[in-house]
């Protein structure tokens, strides 16, 4: 199976209760989709099939989440990320055979050409707001090369969050403070709302 050492590191760094859950989910996804590949997106393990997101898993302080990128149908509101709620033990998941069937069904949706969430989002995307002059000038300076590199590598929505946050500042002092925070966080490769990712 095609594994990513960053996912190994992610699992090793998770809380003790989460490790068996993450290992089980990883094994189930690979059993259902032997050709899937692993990566990290938004600091979470993602499994891709034919270059498209298949599913993802995440560990939080007191629970884990697992879900399919293109669920079969709207399943109503769930507590936590994904379609399976806030998970704390392997026994809270459906049986292995049922999960493998769900992985195969998600593969079939990709094979059938179901539009990706990215394509659907692009269809309804808002135009990108104008880049604030002070942010553009700061990112152009050599001392902020790492921040500029990370900003340019971010998705349009991640860039938008920073641009709007700076543009919405009501006072010059607030704007200056937000610009400084933006440059610091970008230099570390952090998205605007990085504090809420764990």
C-alpha positions in Angstrom: 0.0 0.0 0.0 1.1 3.6 -0.7 1.7 5.3 2.6 3.1 8.7 3.6 5.5 8.9 6.5 3.8 12.2 7.5 0.7 10.1 8.3 2.8 7.8 10.4 4.1 10.8 12.3 0.5 12.2 12.7 -0.7 8.9 14.2 2.3 8.6 16.5 1.7 12.2 17.8 -2.0 11.6 18.4 -3.4 11.0 21.9 -3.2 7.3 23.0 -7.0 6.7 22.6 -6.8 8.0 19.0 -4.0 5.8 17.7 -5.9 2.5 17.4 -8.8 4.4 15.8 -6.5 6.1 13.2 -4.6 2.8 12.5 -7.9 1.0 12.0 -9.3 3.6 9.7 -6.1 3.7 7.7 -6.1 -0.1 7.2 -9.8 -0.1 6.2 -9.3 2.6 3.6 -6.3 0.8 2.1 -8.3 -2.5 2.2 -11.2 -1.0 0.3 -9.0 1.1 -2.1 -5.6 -0.5 -2.5 -4.6 2.1 -5.1 -5.3 5.1 -2.8 -2.4 7.4 -1.9 -2.0 9.3 1.4 -1.2 13.0 1.9 -1.8 15.7 4.5 -4.2 18.6 3.8 -5.1 21.2 6.4 -2.8 19.2 8.7 -5.0 16.1 8.5 -4.4 12.8 6.8 -6.3 12.5 3.5 -6.6 9.5 1.2 -6.8 10.2 -2.5 -8.0 8.1 -5.4 -7.0 8.9 -8.9 -5.8 12.3 -7.8 -9.1 13.2 -6.1 -9.9 13.3 -2.4 -11.6 10.1 -1.2 -11.8 10.5 2.6 -10.0 12.0 5.5 -9.4 11.4 9.2 -8.4 13.6 12.1 -7.5 13.3 15.8 -8.5 16.0 18.2 -7.9 16.3 21.9 -10.9 14.1 23.0 -12.2 12.5 19.8 -11.4 11.6 16.2 -13.3 12.3 13.0 -13.6 10.3 9.7 -15.6 11.2 6.6 -15.8 10.9 2.9 -15.1 13.9 0.7 -18.2 13.2 -1.4 -20.6 11.4 0.9 -23.3 9.3 -0.8 -26.1 11.5 0.4 -26.7 14.1 3.1 -26.9 12.2 6.3 -28.1 15.1 8.5 -26.1 16.9 11.1 -23.5 14.9 13.0 -21.5 15.8 16.0 -17.9 16.3 14.9 -16.1 16.2 11.6 -17.2 13.7 8.9 -20.1 11.4 8.7 -19.4 9.2 11.8 -19.6 11.7 14.7 -17.1 12.2 17.5 -15.3 8.9 17.7 -13.4 7.7 20.8 -13.0 4.0 20.2 -12.9 1.5 17.2 -16.1 -0.1 18.5 -18.1 3.1 17.7 -17.5 2.6 14.0 -19.6 0.5 11.7 -18.3 -3.1 11.1 -15.1 -3.3 9.0 -17.0 -4.9 6.1 -19.5 -2.0 6.0 -16.7 0.6 6.1 -14.9 -1.1 3.2 -18.1 -1.1 1.2 -18.4 2.7 1.9 -14.9 3.2 0.7 -15.7 1.3 -2.5 -18.9 3.3 -3.0 -16.9 6.5 -2.7 -14.5 5.2 -5.3 -17.4 4.5 -7.6 -18.7 8.1 -7.2 -15.3 9.4 -8.3 -15.1 6.9 -11.2 -18.6 8.0 -12.3 -17.4 11.6 -12.6 -19.3 13.1 -9.7 -18.2 16.7 -9.5 -15.6 17.3 -6.9 -16.4 19.7 -4.0 -13.7 22.0 -5.4 -15.5 22.1 -8.8 -18.8 22.8 -7.1 -17.2 25.5 -5.0 -15.6 27.1 -8.0 -19.0 27.3 -9.7 -20.3 29.4 -6.9 -17.0 31.1 -5.9 -17.0 34.8 -5.1 -14.4 36.9 -6.9 -11.2 37.4 -4.9 -11.1 40.7 -3.0 -8.4 43.2 -3.9 -5.1 42.5 -2.2 -4.5 45.2 0.5 -1.5 47.4 -0.5 0.2 47.0 2.8 0.0 43.2 2.7 1.2 43.1 -1.0 4.2 45.4 -0.1 5.1 43.4 3.0 5.0 40.1 1.0 7.2 41.6 -1.7 10.0 42.3 0.8 12.8 39.8 1.0 12.6 39.5 4.7 9.1 38.0 4.3 10.0 35.5 1.6 8.8 32.5 3.6 5.4 34.2 4.3 5.1 35.1 0.6 5.9 31.5 -0.5 3.3 30.1 1.9 0.7 32.7 1.0 1.1 31.9 -2.7 0.8 28.1 -2.0 -2.4 28.5 -0.1 -5.8 27.9 -1.7 -7.8 30.9 -2.8 -10.1 30.5 0.2 -7.2 30.5 2.6 -5.7 33.6 0.9 -9.2 35.3 1.1 -9.3 34.7 4.9 -6.2 36.7 5.4 -7.1 39.4 2.9 -10.5 40.0 4.4 -9.2 39.9 7.9 -6.8 42.8 7.2 -9.2 44.7 5.0 -12.0 44.6 7.7 -9.8 46.2 10.4 -11.6 49.3 11.7 -8.5 51.3 12.8 -5.0 51.7 11.6 -3.7 50.2 14.9 -5.8 47.1 14.4 -4.8 46.8 10.8 -1.1 47.1 11.7 -1.5 44.4 14.4 -3.3 42.1 12.0 -0.7 42.6 9.3 2.1 41.7 11.8 0.2 38.6 12.9 -0.5 37.6 9.3 3.2 37.8 8.4 4.2 35.8 11.5 1.6 33.1 10.8 2.3 32.9 7.1 6.0 32.5 7.7 5.1 29.4 9.8 2.8 28.1 7.0 -0.3 28.6 9.2 -3.8 29.4 7.8 -5.7 32.3 9.2 -7.7 30.2 11.6 -4.9 27.8 12.6 -5.9 28.0 16.3 -9.1 26.2 15.6 -7.6 23.2 13.8 -6.7 21.2 16.8 
